[in-house]
Amino acid sequence: MSRQDFESSLILVKDIMTKAIISVPGQTTVFQVAKMMEQGGIGAVLVKNDDKLHGIITDRDYATKIVCNNLPSDTPVEKVMSSPLITINYDETISAAAKRMTDKKIRKLGVTDNGKIIGLITSTDLVTQLTK
């Protein structure tokens, strides 16, 4: 798939998104989330309280917010999460997802259906699709 094919692609976000999403309460420690990410081989976890989405904690947050600021491992994720979660509708094209990620300088988008989070799409998902 060439860049032109990618940009004109009618492949939708729902076709390549990850449907399995993991969420934790905001009081979960950054250490606990790091272990979850390591064991699950994932790069992001959603942060929810009382079934309401508050943000996302990503591998990038660890480097830029936790390590660089020498925060303790018992810091609650709600103190360092990225918020609000930037989203895209499930029926938008993957080129729209790529543009939103580029414009916002992020690598992960929440995928919504009628305002409800139903998955995540990452830059890795887009690159994988590009190489097919």
DSSP file (Angstrom, degrees, kcal/mol; ACC not computed):
  #  RESIDUE AA STRUCTURE BP1 BP2  ACC     N-H-->O    O-->H-N    N-H-->O    O-->H-N    TCO  KAPPA ALPHA  PHI   PSI    X-CA   Y-CA   Z-CA
    1    1 A M              0   0    0      0, 0.0     2,-0.1     0, 0.0   131,-0.0   0.000 360.0 360.0 360.0 123.8    0.0    0.0    0.0
    2    2 A S     >  -     0   0    0      1,-0.1     4,-2.6   129,-0.0     5,-0.2  -0.350 360.0-103.6 -84.0 170.3    1.5    3.3   -1.0
    3    3 A R  H  > S+     0   0    0      1,-0.2     4,-2.8     2,-0.2     5,-0.2   0.905 124.8  51.6 -60.4 -40.4    1.0    6.6    0.8
    4    4 A Q  H  > S+     0   0    0      2,-0.2     4,-2.0     1,-0.2    -1,-0.2   0.914 110.0  48.6 -63.3 -42.0   -1.4    7.7   -1.8
    5    5 A D  H  4 S+     0   0    0      2,-0.2     4,-0.4     1,-0.2    -2,-0.2   0.906 112.0  50.5 -61.5 -41.1   -3.4    4.4   -1.4
    6    6 A F  H >< S+     0   0    0     -4,-2.6     3,-0.9     1,-0.2    89,-0.2   0.934 111.1  47.2 -62.5 -47.3   -3.3    5.0    2.4
    7    7 A E  H 3< S+     0   0    0     -4,-2.8    -1,-0.2     1,-0.3    -2,-0.2   0.822 118.5  40.5 -67.4 -31.4   -4.6    8.5    2.1
    8    8 A S  T 3< S+     0   0    0     -4,-2.0    -1,-0.3    -5,-0.2    -2,-0.2   0.370  90.5 129.4 -95.9   5.0   -7.4    7.6   -0.3
    9    9 A S    <   -     0   0    0     -3,-0.9    86,-0.3    -4,-0.4    85,-0.1  -0.263  51.3-154.9 -63.4 141.6   -8.2    4.3    1.5
   10   10 A L        +     0   0    0     83,-0.1     2,-0.3    84,-0.1    -1,-0.1   0.210  53.7 128.5 -98.1  13.3  -11.7    3.6    2.5
   11   11 A I        -     0   0    0     -5,-0.1    83,-2.2     1,-0.1    84,-0.3  -0.539  52.9-140.5 -69.2 132.7  -10.5    1.4    5.4
   12   12 A L  B >>  -A   93   0A   0     -2,-0.3     3,-1.5    81,-0.2     4,-0.6  -0.589  18.6-113.6 -98.9 158.3  -12.3    2.5    8.5
   13   13 A V  H >> S+     0   0    0     79,-3.0     4,-1.7     1,-0.3     3,-1.4   0.887 116.4  59.6 -52.6 -43.1  -11.0    2.9   12.0
   14   14 A K  H 34 S+     0   0    0     76,-2.2    -1,-0.3    78,-0.3    77,-0.1   0.736  96.4  63.5 -62.1 -21.7  -13.3    0.1   13.2
   15   15 A D  H <4 S+     0   0    0     -3,-1.5    -1,-0.3    75,-0.2    -2,-0.2   0.746 119.8  18.8 -75.2 -23.6  -11.5   -2.3   10.7
   16   16 A I  H << S+     0   0    0     -3,-1.4    -2,-0.2    -4,-0.6    -1,-0.2   0.440  94.6 116.4-127.5  -1.4   -8.1   -2.1   12.4
   17   17 A M     <  -     0   0    0     -4,-1.7     2,-0.6    -5,-0.2   104,-0.2  -0.202  68.3-111.7 -68.7 161.2   -8.8   -0.8   16.0
   18   18 A T  B     -B  120   0B   0    102,-3.4   102,-2.2     1,-0.1    93,-0.2  -0.848  26.2-170.9 -91.7 123.4   -8.1   -2.7   19.1
   19   19 A K        +     0   0    0     -2,-0.6     2,-0.9   100,-0.2    -1,-0.1   0.749  64.3  84.6 -88.4 -25.0  -11.3   -3.7   20.8
   20   20 A A        +     0   0    0    100,-0.1     2,-0.4    99,-0.0    99,-0.1  -0.692  61.5 176.8 -81.7 109.4   -9.8   -5.0   24.0
   21   21 A I        -     0   0    0     -2,-0.9     2,-0.4    97,-0.1    24,-0.1  -0.905  18.5-149.6-116.5 144.8   -9.2   -2.0   26.2
   22   22 A I        -     0   0    0     -2,-0.4    24,-2.7    22,-0.3     2,-0.3  -0.917  16.4-176.8-112.8 135.6   -7.9   -2.0   29.8
   23   23 A S  E     -e   46   0C   0     -2,-0.4    24,-0.2    22,-0.2    33,-0.1  -0.950   6.0-170.9-132.2 154.8   -8.9    0.5   32.3
   24   24 A V  E     -e   47   0C   0     22,-2.2    24,-2.9    -2,-0.3     2,-0.1  -0.941  33.2 -96.8-136.1 156.4   -8.0    1.3   35.9
   25   25 A P    >   -     0   0    0      0, 0.0     3,-1.9     0, 0.0    52,-0.2  -0.414  40.6-110.7 -68.8 154.8   -9.3    3.6   38.6
   26   26 A G  T 3  S+     0   0    0     22,-0.5    52,-2.2     1,-0.3    53,-0.3   0.709 114.3  62.3 -61.3 -22.7   -7.4    6.9   39.0
   27   27 A Q  T 3  S+     0   0    0     49,-0.2    -1,-0.3    50,-0.2    22,-0.0   0.532  74.4 116.3 -83.6  -5.6   -5.9    5.9   42.4
   28   28 A T  S <  S-     0   0    0     -3,-1.9    49,-2.9    48,-0.1    50,-0.2  -0.386  72.6-113.3 -60.2 139.3   -4.0    2.9   40.8
   29   29 A T  B  >  -H   76   0D   0     47,-0.2     4,-2.1     1,-0.1     5,-0.2  -0.368  12.1-120.5 -78.3 156.8   -0.3    3.5   41.2
   30   30 A V  H  > S+     0   0    0     45,-2.2     4,-2.2    42,-0.2    44,-0.2   0.827 115.4  56.5 -63.4 -30.6    2.0    4.2   38.3
   31   31 A F  H  > S+     0   0    0     42,-1.9     4,-2.2     2,-0.2    -1,-0.2   0.934 106.1  48.8 -65.4 -46.1    4.0    1.1   39.3
   32   32 A Q  H  > S+     0   0    0     41,-0.3     4,-1.9     1,-0.2    -2,-0.2   0.906 113.5  46.9 -60.7 -42.4    0.8   -1.1   39.1
   33   33 A V  H  X S+     0   0    0     -4,-2.1     4,-2.6     2,-0.2    -1,-0.2   0.893 108.8  54.7 -68.2 -39.2    0.0    0.2   35.7
   34   34 A A  H  X S+     0   0    0     -4,-2.2     4,-2.6     1,-0.2    -2,-0.2   0.913 108.7  49.0 -59.9 -41.9    3.6   -0.3   34.5
   35   35 A K  H  X S+     0   0    0     -4,-2.2     4,-2.8     2,-0.2     5,-0.2   0.901 110.5  51.0 -63.8 -40.6    3.4   -3.9   35.5
   36   36 A M  H  X S+     0   0    0     -4,-1.9     4,-2.4     2,-0.2    -2,-0.2   0.919 111.6  47.5 -61.3 -43.7    0.1   -4.3   33.7
   37   37 A M  H  X>S+     0   0    0     -4,-2.6     5,-1.7     2,-0.2     4,-1.2   0.919 113.6  47.7 -64.6 -43.9    1.6   -2.8   30.6
   38   38 A E  H  <5S+     0   0    0     -4,-2.6     3,-0.4     1,-0.2    -2,-0.2   0.949 115.7  43.1 -62.4 -49.8    4.7   -5.0   30.8
   39   39 A Q  H  <5S+     0   0    0     -4,-2.8    -1,-0.2     1,-0.2    -2,-0.2   0.841 120.5  41.7 -67.3 -34.1    2.7   -8.2   31.4
   40   40 A G  H  <5S-     0   0    0     -4,-2.4    -1,-0.2    -5,-0.2    -2,-0.2   0.545 102.5-127.6 -91.2  -7.1    0.1   -7.4   28.7
   41   41 A G  T  <5 +     0   0    0     -4,-1.2     2,-0.3    -3,-0.4    -3,-0.2   0.893  63.7 135.8  62.1  39.5    2.6   -6.0   26.1
   42   42 A I      < -     0   0    0     -5,-1.7    -1,-0.2    -6,-0.2    -2,-0.1  -0.790  52.3-151.7-119.9 162.1    0.5   -2.9   25.8
   43   43 A G  S    S+     0   0    0     -2,-0.3    16,-2.1     1,-0.2     2,-0.3   0.326  74.7  37.5-115.4   6.1    1.4    0.8   25.7
   44   44 A A  E     - F   0  58C   0     14,-0.2     2,-0.4    15,-0.1   -22,-0.3  -0.987  50.0-169.6-159.4 147.5   -1.7    2.5   27.2
   45   45 A V  E     - F   0  57C   0     12,-2.3    12,-2.8    -2,-0.3   -22,-0.2  -0.999  26.3-126.0-136.5 135.0   -4.4    2.0   29.8
   46   46 A L  E     -eF  23  56C   0    -24,-2.7   -22,-2.2    -2,-0.4     2,-0.5  -0.506  18.9-137.2 -78.0 150.3   -7.5    4.1   30.2
   47   47 A V  E     +eF  24  55C   0      8,-2.8     7,-3.4   -24,-0.2     8,-1.4  -0.949  30.1 169.5-113.6 120.8   -8.2    5.8   33.5
   48   48 A K  E     - F   0  53C   0    -24,-2.9   -22,-0.5    -2,-0.5     2,-0.4  -0.951  19.6-169.4-130.4 148.5  -11.8    5.6   34.8
   49   49 A N  E >  S- F   0  52C   0      3,-2.1     3,-2.0    -2,-0.3    -2,-0.0  -0.992  82.2  -5.9-133.7 131.4  -13.6    6.4   38.1
   50   50 A D  T 3  S-     0   0    0     -2,-0.4     3,-0.1     1,-0.3    -1,-0.1   0.889 129.2 -59.2  51.5  43.5  -17.2    5.4   38.6
   51   51 A D  T 3  S+     0   0    0      1,-0.2     2,-0.5    -3,-0.0    -1,-0.3   0.607 112.3 122.0  63.1  14.9  -17.4    4.1   35.0
   52   52 A K  E <   -F   49   0C   0     -3,-2.0    -3,-2.1     0, 0.0     2,-0.3  -0.933  65.3-123.2-109.7 128.6  -16.5    7.6   33.7
   53   53 A L  E     +F   48   0C   0     -2,-0.5    -5,-0.2    -5,-0.2     3,-0.1  -0.494  33.6 169.4 -71.7 130.6  -13.5    8.1   31.5
   54   54 A H  E     -     0   0C   0     -7,-3.4     2,-0.3     1,-0.3    -6,-0.2   0.637  55.2 -61.4-113.3 -23.7  -11.0   10.6   32.9
   55   55 A G  E     -F   47   0C   0     -8,-1.4    -8,-2.8    29,-0.1     2,-0.3  -0.984  48.8 -85.4 169.9-161.9   -7.9   10.1   30.7
   56   56 A I  E     -FG  46  82C   0     26,-2.2    26,-3.4    -2,-0.3     2,-0.5  -0.994  17.5-149.5-141.4 142.8   -5.2    7.7   29.4
   57   57 A I  E     -F   45   0C   0    -12,-2.8   -12,-2.3    -2,-0.3     2,-0.2  -0.978  27.3-177.4-113.5 127.4   -1.8    6.8   30.7
   58   58 A T  E  >  -F   44   0C   0     -2,-0.5     4,-1.3   -14,-0.2   -14,-0.2  -0.727  43.7-105.4-122.0 167.4    0.7    5.9   28.0
   59   59 A D  H  > S+     0   0    0    -16,-2.1     4,-1.3    -2,-0.2   -15,-0.1   0.844 122.3  56.8 -59.8 -32.7    4.2    4.6   27.7
   60   60 A R  H  > S+     0   0    0    -17,-0.3     4,-2.7     1,-0.2     5,-0.3   0.873  99.1  58.8 -66.8 -36.8    5.1    8.2   26.7
   61   61 A D  H  >>S+     0   0    0     -3,-0.2     4,-2.5     1,-0.2     5,-1.4   0.870 101.8  56.3 -59.0 -36.0    3.6    9.6   29.9
   62   62 A Y  I  <>S+     0   0    0     -4,-1.3     5,-3.1     3,-0.2     4,-0.4   0.931 112.4  40.2 -61.6 -44.9    6.1    7.4   31.8
   63   63 A A  I  <>S+     0   0    0     -4,-1.3     5,-1.1     3,-0.2    -2,-0.2   0.925 124.9  34.4 -70.9 -44.4    9.1    8.9   30.0
   64   64 A T  I  <5S+     0   0    0     -4,-2.7    -2,-0.2     3,-0.1    -3,-0.2   0.750 131.8  22.0 -88.6 -24.4    7.9   12.5   30.0
   65   65 A K  I  <5S+     0   0    0     -4,-2.5     4,-0.2    -5,-0.3    -3,-0.2   0.778 128.5  31.6-112.5 -37.8    6.1   12.9   33.3
   66   66 A I  I   XS+     0   0    0     -5,-1.4     5,-2.3    -4,-0.4     4,-0.3   0.948 124.3  34.4 -91.0 -57.5    7.2   10.2   35.7
   67   67 A V  I > <S+     0   0    0     -5,-3.1     3,-1.4     1,-0.2    -4,-0.2   0.944 118.9  50.1 -66.5 -48.6   10.8    9.5   34.9
   68   68 A C  T 3 <S+     0   0    0     -5,-1.1    -1,-0.2    -6,-0.3    -2,-0.1   0.794 117.6  41.2 -62.8 -27.5   11.8   13.0   34.0
   69   69 A N  T 3 5S-     0   0    0     -4,-0.2    -1,-0.3     2,-0.0    -2,-0.2   0.338 106.5-127.3-101.7   5.9   10.2   14.4   37.2
   70   70 A N  T < 5 +     0   0    0     -3,-1.4    -3,-0.2    -4,-0.3    -4,-0.1   0.876  42.0 179.8  51.9  44.1   11.5   11.5   39.3
   71   71 A L      < -     0   0    0     -5,-2.3    -1,-0.2    -6,-0.2    -2,-0.0  -0.469  30.9-103.6 -75.9 147.4    8.0   10.8   40.7
   72   72 A P    >   -     0   0    0      0, 0.0     3,-1.7     0, 0.0   -42,-0.2  -0.312  25.4-116.1 -70.0 155.6    7.7    7.9   43.2
   73   73 A S  T 3  S+     0   0    0      1,-0.3   -42,-1.9   -43,-0.1   -41,-0.3   0.617 112.2  63.2 -68.8 -12.2    6.3    4.6   42.0
   74   74 A D  T 3  S+     0   0    0    -45,-0.2    -1,-0.3   -44,-0.2     3,-0.0   0.274  72.2 127.6 -95.8  12.8    3.2    5.0   44.3
   75   75 A T    <   -     0   0    0     -3,-1.7   -45,-2.2     1,-0.1   -44,-0.2  -0.500  67.6-114.2 -65.2 130.7    2.0    8.1   42.4
   76   76 A P  B >   -H   29   0D   0      0, 0.0     3,-1.9     0, 0.0     4,-0.4  -0.441  17.5-127.5 -66.9 141.3   -1.6    7.7   41.4
   77   77 A V  G >> S+     0   0    0    -49,-2.9     4,-1.8     1,-0.3     3,-1.4   0.786 105.4  69.9 -61.7 -26.9   -2.1    7.5   37.6
   78   78 A E  G 34 S+     0   0    0    -52,-2.2    -1,-0.3     1,-0.3   -51,-0.1   0.729  93.2  59.4 -64.6 -18.0   -4.7   10.3   37.8
   79   79 A K  G <4 S+     0   0    0     -3,-1.9    -1,-0.3   -53,-0.3    -2,-0.2   0.704 120.0  24.0 -79.4 -20.6   -1.8   12.7   38.6
   80   80 A V  T <4 S+     0   0    0     -3,-1.4    -2,-0.2    -4,-0.4    -1,-0.1   0.424  91.4 119.5-125.6  -1.8    0.1   12.0   35.4
   81   81 A M     <  -     0   0    0     -4,-1.8     2,-0.5   -24,-0.1   -24,-0.2  -0.198  67.7-111.2 -65.5 158.6   -2.5   10.8   32.9
   82   82 A S  B     -G   56   0C   0    -26,-3.4   -26,-2.2     0, 0.0    -1,-0.1  -0.801  44.9-136.1 -88.2 130.4   -3.1   12.6   29.7
   83   83 A S        +     0   0    0     -2,-0.5     2,-0.1   -28,-0.2   -28,-0.1  -0.996  69.9  27.5-149.4 140.0   -6.5   14.2   29.7
   84   84 A P  S    S-     0   0    0      0, 0.0     2,-0.4     0, 0.0    -1,-0.2   0.587  84.3-125.3 -78.6 162.0   -8.8   14.5   28.0
   85   85 A L        -     0   0    0     -2,-0.1     2,-0.3     1,-0.0    24,-0.1  -0.582  23.1-130.3 -69.0 126.3   -8.5   11.4   25.8
   86   86 A I        -     0   0    0     -2,-0.4    24,-2.5    22,-0.3     2,-0.2  -0.657  35.7-169.3 -79.4 134.8   -8.5   12.5   22.2
   87   87 A T  E     -c  110   0B   0     -2,-0.3     2,-0.3    22,-0.2    24,-0.2  -0.745  23.1-161.9-126.9 169.2  -11.0   10.4   20.2
   88   88 A I  E     -c  111   0B   0     22,-2.2    24,-2.5    -2,-0.2     2,-0.1  -0.982  34.0-104.4-145.9 147.0  -12.2    9.5   16.7
   89   89 A N  E >   -c  112   0B   0     -2,-0.3     3,-1.8    22,-0.2   -76,-0.3  -0.473  28.4-122.1 -74.0 145.2  -15.4    8.0   15.6
   90   90 A Y  T 3  S+     0   0    0     22,-2.6   -76,-2.2     1,-0.3   -75,-0.2   0.716 108.4  55.8 -59.9 -24.0  -15.3    4.3   14.6
   91   91 A D  T 3  S+     0   0    0     21,-0.2    -1,-0.3   -78,-0.2     2,-0.2   0.251  83.8 104.5 -99.7  14.5  -16.6    5.0   11.1
   92   92 A E  S <  S-     0   0    0     -3,-1.8   -79,-3.0     1,-0.1   -78,-0.3  -0.538  79.0 -97.3 -86.0 161.9  -14.0    7.5   10.1
   93   93 A T  B  >  -A   12   0A   0    -81,-0.2     4,-1.6    -2,-0.2     3,-0.3  -0.342  23.8-118.5 -77.1 159.0  -11.2    6.6    7.7
   94   94 A I  H  > S+     0   0    0    -83,-2.2     4,-2.4     1,-0.2     5,-0.1   0.800 115.8  59.6 -67.5 -26.8   -7.7    5.5    8.9
   95   95 A S  H  > S+     0   0    0    -84,-0.3     4,-2.2   -86,-0.3    -1,-0.2   0.864 103.4  51.6 -68.7 -33.1   -6.3    8.5    7.0
   96   96 A A  H  > S+     0   0    0     -3,-0.3     4,-2.3     2,-0.2    -2,-0.2   0.886 109.7  50.1 -66.0 -38.7   -8.4   10.8    9.3
   97   97 A A  H  X S+     0   0    0     -4,-1.6     4,-2.5     2,-0.2    -2,-0.2   0.924 110.2  49.6 -63.5 -44.6   -7.0    8.9   12.3
   98   98 A A  H  X S+     0   0    0     -4,-2.4     4,-2.3     1,-0.2    -2,-0.2   0.901 111.4  49.3 -61.8 -41.5   -3.5    9.4   11.0
   99   99 A K  H  X S+     0   0    0     -4,-2.2     4,-3.0     2,-0.2     5,-0.2   0.915 110.4  49.9 -65.0 -42.9   -4.1   13.2   10.5
  100  100 A R  H  X S+     0   0    0     -4,-2.3     4,-2.4     2,-0.2    -2,-0.2   0.919 111.6  48.7 -63.1 -42.5   -5.6   13.6   14.0
  101  101 A M  H  X>S+     0   0    0     -4,-2.5     5,-2.0     2,-0.2     4,-1.0   0.923 114.1  46.4 -62.1 -43.4   -2.6   11.9   15.6
  102  102 A T  H  <5S+     0   0    0     -4,-2.3     3,-0.5     2,-0.2    -2,-0.2   0.934 113.4  48.1 -64.2 -47.0   -0.2   14.0   13.6
  103  103 A D  H  <5S+     0   0    0     -4,-3.0    -1,-0.2     1,-0.2    -2,-0.2   0.877 119.7  38.2 -61.9 -38.8   -2.1   17.2   14.3
  104  104 A K  H  <5S-     0   0    0     -4,-2.4    -1,-0.2    -5,-0.2    -2,-0.2   0.504 105.5-127.0 -91.9  -5.3   -2.3   16.5   18.1
  105  105 A K  T  <5 +     0   0    0     -4,-1.0     2,-0.3    -3,-0.5    -3,-0.2   0.925  66.7 125.9  57.1  48.2    1.2   14.9   18.2
  106  106 A I      < -     0   0    0     -5,-2.0    -1,-0.2    -6,-0.2    -2,-0.1  -0.833  56.0-149.9-129.4 167.9   -0.1   11.7   19.8
  107  107 A R  S    S+     0   0    0     -2,-0.3    16,-2.2     1,-0.2     2,-0.4   0.370  77.4  54.1-120.1   1.4    0.2    8.0   19.1
  108  108 A K  E     - D   0 122B   0     14,-0.2     2,-0.4    15,-0.1   -22,-0.3  -0.999  56.4-171.9-142.0 136.4   -3.1    6.7   20.5
  109  109 A L  E     - D   0 121B   0     12,-2.7    12,-2.3    -2,-0.4     2,-0.3  -0.979  24.6-126.1-125.1 139.3   -6.7    7.6   19.9
  110  110 A G  E     -cD  87 120B   0    -24,-2.5   -22,-2.2    -2,-0.4     2,-0.5  -0.632  26.7-136.8 -74.7 142.5   -9.8    6.4   21.7
  111  111 A V  E     -cD  88 119B   0      8,-3.0     7,-3.4    -2,-0.3     8,-1.1  -0.901  23.8-163.8-105.5 129.1  -12.4    5.1   19.3
  112  112 A T  E     -cD  89 117B   0    -24,-2.5   -22,-2.6    -2,-0.5     2,-0.4  -0.795  22.5-168.9-116.5 155.3  -16.0    6.1   20.0
  113  113 A D  E >  S- D   0 116B   0      3,-2.0     3,-1.6    -2,-0.3   -24,-0.0  -0.929  89.8 -18.6-136.9 111.3  -19.5    5.0   18.9
  114  114 A N  T 3  S-     0   0    0     -2,-0.4     3,-0.1     1,-0.3   -25,-0.0   0.884 129.9 -52.0  54.3  41.4  -22.1    7.5   19.9
  115  115 A G  T 3  S+     0   0    0      1,-0.2     2,-0.4     0, 0.0    -1,-0.3   0.363 113.9 117.5  82.2  -5.2  -19.7    9.1   22.5
  116  116 A K  E <   - D   0 113B   0     -3,-1.6    -3,-2.0     1,-0.0     2,-0.4  -0.811  70.0-118.2 -98.8 135.2  -18.9    5.7   24.1
  117  117 A I  E     + D   0 112B   0     -2,-0.4    -5,-0.3    -5,-0.2     3,-0.1  -0.565  40.1 164.2 -71.4 123.9  -15.3    4.4   24.0
  118  118 A I  E     -     0   0B   0     -7,-3.4     2,-0.3    -2,-0.4    -6,-0.2   0.413  59.8 -30.4-120.0  -3.0  -15.3    1.1   22.2
  119  119 A G  E     - D   0 111B   0     -8,-1.1    -8,-3.0   -99,-0.1     2,-0.3  -0.987  58.1 -98.7 175.2-173.0  -11.6    0.7   21.4
  120  120 A L  E     -BD  18 110B   0   -102,-2.2  -102,-3.4    -2,-0.3     2,-0.4  -0.976  16.6-159.4-133.4 147.4   -8.2    2.2   20.7
  121  121 A I  E     - D   0 109B   0    -12,-2.3   -12,-2.7    -2,-0.3     2,-0.2  -0.998  17.7-168.1-125.6 136.3   -6.3    2.9   17.5
  122  122 A T  E  >  - D   0 108B   0     -2,-0.4     4,-1.7   -14,-0.2   -14,-0.2  -0.733  38.2-109.6-120.5 166.4   -2.6    3.4   17.6
  123  123 A S  H  > S+     0   0    0    -16,-2.2     4,-2.6    -2,-0.2     5,-0.2   0.844 120.6  58.9 -61.8 -32.6    0.1    4.6   15.3
  124  124 A T  H  > S+     0   0    0    -17,-0.3     4,-2.8     2,-0.2    -1,-0.2   0.904 101.9  53.2 -62.8 -40.9    1.3    1.0   15.3
  125  125 A D  H  > S+     0   0    0      1,-0.2     4,-1.9     2,-0.2    -1,-0.2   0.905 111.1  47.1 -58.8 -41.4   -2.0   -0.1   13.9
  126  126 A L  H  X S+     0   0    0     -4,-1.7     4,-2.3     2,-0.2    -2,-0.2   0.914 112.0  48.4 -68.6 -42.6   -1.7    2.5   11.1
  127  127 A V  H  X S+     0   0    0     -4,-2.6     4,-1.7     2,-0.2    -2,-0.2   0.918 110.0  52.9 -63.2 -43.3    1.9    1.5   10.3
  128  128 A T  H  < S+     0   0    0     -4,-2.8     4,-0.3     1,-0.2     3,-0.2   0.915 110.8  46.9 -58.2 -43.6    0.9   -2.2   10.2
  129  129 A Q  H >< S+     0   0    0     -4,-1.9     3,-1.3     1,-0.2    -1,-0.2   0.889 108.0  56.5 -65.3 -39.4   -1.9   -1.4    7.8
  130  130 A L  H 3< S+     0   0    0     -4,-2.3    -1,-0.2     1,-0.3    -2,-0.2   0.817 104.6  53.0 -61.4 -31.9    0.4    0.7    5.6
  131  131 A T  T 3<        0   0    0     -4,-1.7    -1,-0.3     1,-0.2    -2,-0.2   0.486 360.0 360.0 -86.2  -2.0    2.8   -2.3    5.2
  132  132 A K    <         0   0    0     -3,-1.3    -1,-0.2    -4,-0.3    -2,-0.1   0.482 360.0 360.0 -80.1 360.0    0.0   -4.7    4.0
